[in-house]
């Protein structure tokens, strides 16, 4: 549906190729990394070269490639003898015959040095490396501005979904109030399988690994770190702030139980790992930055983004809510976003021999960037879901009375109280389900802690989405 091979190559692509004036110099690209995304970029550029040139106004050519495994790369590039092949990324980053460096190797160590070297040489940089930008983005964007070159990164967030361009350009007239997104395809696939197949986390993860959706070490994905990297970039573009990865509250999905996935479905909800950035309602000058499992009403559009897909919901004061959805990963899917950045670089006007960046890297010019305070998670207000299995020696009526008194004492109002029967257990255990009205995180945590006295096996607490995730 999203990548129909019958539509490629596009009709008329070769005819368009001839429309580019031969006097217009090609944009020369140095590629670092020829893995899944790098290979996708190579393939899409080759296949759609005429169409891309027509849109860019000039040809885009890969002239140098740096890889760790030279034989594999030589085989892939065998029919392109003009491409310089090396195992030293710095040679590509500083090569005088390269106009733009495409960093697709990943990591936050050596990649930082390659990017800084390229920027210092006056070369534009395009990357899909969200970890690099989340950790070192402030310094790298400053270096790009200092040297008068572009640092572009559409492929770093949500794969094929052009949400960075939407925030920086399409929604430039808007005050962005909130961004809420499913921005990690691996976790979304696992949660979808837990819901649809009724399996536990470990089984769903094993399936994701077998299908290639999850790495052998899935920690960055299932622990929420990857989503936090992307949320830091989304928030910076939404609010005109520096990249604040260190301030993002991060929780993953490892601890989620199949029991809760089924229980919330009874209440009309689905669980998604959401990245949420929004202006703090009770502190107008501040923002919330958080990644955690979240209950979404099942009828909401974002709750229906399933499998490895990504979806980002943006609330602008003029545009209203807008949902951006598509493939969040994959070689050619991410290559689509990466090449869009290359096209943007190719279109840059040239003054005095230097191409001048048209759009600020984070959506606002540096002088207007504001470092807004981030609200501590304890003060974030959301509805909550709590589940407990009453101890066998305590009557259910006593538990509900104790719960009512506790909620009264803490000033928490119940939105809904229900019972869920776990048929997977021999005794068909009953679990008390509570949905609260919005309450501070610290208060909800305190309620859950007090309820431990009545619970067998602990109390589960999850946050429920507010208006920022609904459309």
Secondary structure in CASP SS format (residue, H / E / C, confidence):
PFRMAT SS
TARGET T0000
AUTHOR 0000-0000-0000
METHOD secondary structure of the structure
MODEL  1
X C 1.00
X C 1.00
X C 1.00
X C 1.00
X H 1.00
X H 1.00
X H 1.00
X C 1.00
X C 1.00
X C 1.00
X C 1.00
X C 1.00
X H 1.00
X H 1.00
X H 1.00
X H 1.00
X H 1.00
X C 1.00
X C 1.00
X C 1.00
X C 1.00
X C 1.00
X C 1.00
X C 1.00
X C 1.00
X C 1.00
X E 1.00
X E 1.00
X E 1.00
X E 1.00
X E 1.00
X E 1.00
X C 1.00
X C 1.00
X C 1.00
X H 1.00
X H 1.00
X H 1.00
X H 1.00
X H 1.00
X H 1.00
X H 1.00
X H 1.00
X H 1.00
X H 1.00
X H 1.00
X H 1.00
X C 1.00
X H 1.00
X H 1.00
X H 1.00
X H 1.00
X H 1.00
X H 1.00
X H 1.00
X H 1.00
X C 1.00
X C 1.00
X C 1.00
X E 1.00
X E 1.00
X E 1.00
X E 1.00
X E 1.00
X E 1.00
X E 1.00
X C 1.00
X C 1.00
X C 1.00
X H 1.00
X H 1.00
X H 1.00
X H 1.00
X H 1.00
X H 1.00
X H 1.00
X C 1.00
X C 1.00
X C 1.00
X C 1.00
X C 1.00
X C 1.00
X C 1.00
X E 1.00
X E 1.00
X E 1.00
X C 1.00
X C 1.00
X H 1.00
X H 1.00
X H 1.00
X H 1.00
X H 1.00
X C 1.00
X C 1.00
X C 1.00
X C 1.00
X C 1.00
X C 1.00
X E 1.00
X E 1.00
X E 1.00
X E 1.00
X C 1.00
X C 1.00
X C 1.00
X C 1.00
X C 1.00
X C 1.00
X H 1.00
X H 1.00
X H 1.00
X H 1.00
X H 1.00
X H 1.00
X H 1.00
X H 1.00
X H 1.00
X H 1.00
X H 1.00
X C 1.00
X C 1.00
X C 1.00
X E 1.00
X E 1.00
X E 1.00
X E 1.00
X C 1.00
X C 1.00
X H 1.00
X H 1.00
X H 1.00
X H 1.00
X H 1.00
X H 1.00
X H 1.00
X H 1.00
X H 1.00
X H 1.00
X H 1.00
X H 1.00
X H 1.00
X H 1.00
X H 1.00
X H 1.00
X H 1.00
X C 1.00
X C 1.00
X C 1.00
X C 1.00
X E 1.00
X E 1.00
X C 1.00
X H 1.00
X H 1.00
X H 1.00
X C 1.00
X C 1.00
X C 1.00
X C 1.00
X C 1.00
X C 1.00
X H 1.00
X H 1.00
X H 1.00
X H 1.00
X H 1.00
X H 1.00
X H 1.00
X H 1.00
X C 1.00
X C 1.00
X C 1.00
X C 1.00
X C 1.00
X E 1.00
X E 1.00
X E 1.00
X E 1.00
X E 1.00
X E 1.00
X E 1.00
X C 1.00
X C 1.00
X H 1.00
X H 1.00
X H 1.00
X H 1.00
X H 1.00
X H 1.00
X H 1.00
X H 1.00
X H 1.00
X H 1.00
X H 1.00
X H 1.00
X H 1.00
X C 1.00
X C 1.00
X C 1.00
X H 1.00
X H 1.00
X H 1.00
X H 1.00
X H 1.00
X H 1.00
X H 1.00
X H 1.00
X H 1.00
X H 1.00
X C 1.00
X C 1.00
X C 1.00
X C 1.00
X C 1.00
X C 1.00
X C 1.00
X C 1.00
X H 1.00
X H 1.00
X H 1.00
X H 1.00
X C 1.00
X C 1.00
X H 1.00
X H 1.00
X H 1.00
X H 1.00
X H 1.00
X H 1.00
X H 1.00
X H 1.00
X H 1.00
X H 1.00
X H 1.00
X H 1.00
X H 1.00
X H 1.00
X H 1.00
X C 1.00
X C 1.00
X C 1.00
X C 1.00
X C 1.00
X H 1.00
X H 1.00
X H 1.00
X C 1.00
X E 1.00
X E 1.00
X C 1.00
X C 1.00
X C 1.00
X C 1.00
X C 1.00
X C 1.00
X C 1.00
X H 1.00
X H 1.00
X H 1.00
X H 1.00
X H 1.00
X H 1.00
X H 1.00
X H 1.00
X H 1.00
X C 1.00
X C 1.00
X E 1.00
X E 1.00
X E 1.00
X E 1.00
X E 1.00
X E 1.00
X E 1.00
X E 1.00
X E 1.00
X E 1.00
X E 1.00
X C 1.00
X C 1.00
X C 1.00
X C 1.00
X C 1.00
X C 1.00
X C 1.00
X E 1.00
X E 1.00
X E 1.00
X E 1.00
X E 1.00
X E 1.00
X E 1.00
X E 1.00
X E 1.00
X E 1.00
X E 1.00
X C 1.00
X C 1.00
X C 1.00
X C 1.00
X H 1.00
X H 1.00
X H 1.00
X C 1.00
X C 1.00
X C 1.00
X C 1.00
X E 1.00
X E 1.00
X E 1.00
X E 1.00
X E 1.00
X E 1.00
X E 1.00
X E 1.00
X C 1.00
X C 1.00
X C 1.00
X E 1.00
X E 1.00
X E 1.00
X E 1.00
X E 1.00
X E 1.00
X E 1.00
X E 1.00
X C 1.00
X C 1.00
X C 1.00
X H 1.00
X H 1.00
X H 1.00
X H 1.00
X H 1.00
X H 1.00
X H 1.00
X H 1.00
X H 1.00
X H 1.00
X H 1.00
X H 1.00
X H 1.00
X H 1.00
X H 1.00
X H 1.00
X H 1.00
X C 1.00
X C 1.00
X E 1.00
X E 1.00
X C 1.00
X C 1.00
X E 1.00
X E 1.00
X C 1.00
X C 1.00
X C 1.00
X C 1.00
X C 1.00
X C 1.00
X C 1.00
X C 1.00
X C 1.00
X C 1.00
X H 1.00
X H 1.00
X H 1.00
X C 1.00
X C 1.00
X C 1.00
X C 1.00
X C 1.00
X E 1.00
X C 1.00
X C 1.00
X H 1.00
X H 1.00
X H 1.00
X C 1.00
X E 1.00
X E 1.00
X E 1.00
X E 1.00
X E 1.00
X E 1.00
X E 1.00
X E 1.00
X E 1.00
X E 1.00
X C 1.00
X C 1.00
X C 1.00
X C 1.00
X C 1.00
X H 1.00
X H 1.00
X H 1.00
X H 1.00
X H 1.00
X H 1.00
X H 1.00
X H 1.00
X H 1.00
X H 1.00
X H 1.00
X H 1.00
X H 1.00
X H 1.00
X H 1.00
X C 1.00
X C 1.00
X C 1.00
X E 1.00
X E 1.00
X E 1.00
X E 1.00
X E 1.00
X E 1.00
X E 1.00
X E 1.00
X E 1.00
X C 1.00
X C 1.00
X C 1.00
X C 1.00
X C 1.00
X C 1.00
X E 1.00
X E 1.00
X E 1.00
X E 1.00
X E 1.00
X E 1.00
X E 1.00
X E 1.00
X C 1.00
X C 1.00
X E 1.00
X E 1.00
X H 1.00
X H 1.00
X H 1.00
X H 1.00
X H 1.00
X H 1.00
X H 1.00
X H 1.00
X H 1.00
X H 1.00
X H 1.00
X H 1.00
X H 1.00
X H 1.00
X E 1.00
X E 1.00
X E 1.00
X E 1.00
X E 1.00
X E 1.00
X E 1.00
X E 1.00
X E 1.00
X E 1.00
X C 1.00
X C 1.00
X H 1.00
X H 1.00
X H 1.00
X C 1.00
X C 1.00
END
